[in-house]
Amino acid sequence: MTDSQLKLLKKAETDYRRKNYSAAVVGFSQLYNELEVVPDPVVVGLTSSLLAVKRPNEAAQIVDDHFSFF
């Protein structure tokens, strides 16, 4: 990850902890779309944020894409 991507990850994680889930979705989604290999913290953060803003179908798709063994 680049420095700007690491800053974005930190901001998205902070937004999530502060229960600013909509902003967290934006940050995690941007990282998810930019990164060729998506690290687990981005996948988990995006999924959790999507669930928090009541977007379960999108969260389920992320889980299906990354955790096919479930």
N, C-alpha and C positions, 0 to 999 in steps of 0.2 A: 504494500500500500504506500501511496505517496504521503507526504506530510499533510497535504490538504485533505486527503481521504481519511487520515487518522484523526484530524481535527473534526471532520464531519461525523465520524464514528463516535467520538467523545461527546459531541453536541447532541447527537441522536440519543445516546445513552443517558445523558443528563436530562433531556426532554422527557424521556420515558420515566425516569425516577421522579421527576416533578409532576408526573401524570399529565403532561402535555402530549398526549398520544398522537394527535393529528400531526404535530410538528415532527414527532419521532418517526411516523410513517414516511413522511417526506424524506428525511435524512437517510433512513435505512433503505428506502426504495431507490434513492439515487445511488447509494453504494452498491446495492444489489444489481442494478443495471450497468454500472461502470466496471465492476470487477469481473475479470475472466474466471477466477476461482474465488468463490464466495466463502469467506470464513464463517465458522459456526456462530460467533457472536452477532454477525449481521443477519444470518438466517433466523436465529432465535429472537433477536430484537424485532425484526420485521414481522415475524409471525405473531409475537406477543402484542405488538402495537396494532396490527390488523384486527386481532381478536378484541382488543380494548375499544376500538372504534366500531365494533360490530360489523366487521367484514369477514365473516368466517369462511366463506367460499374461497376468497383469495388466500387466506391463511392456510386453508386445507391444501390448496394447490402448491404453495411453497413447501409445505411438509411433504406432500407426495413427490415433488421434484427432488427433494434432498434426502428424504428418509424413506426410500422405497421399501425398506425391509419391514416397515410397520404393517 
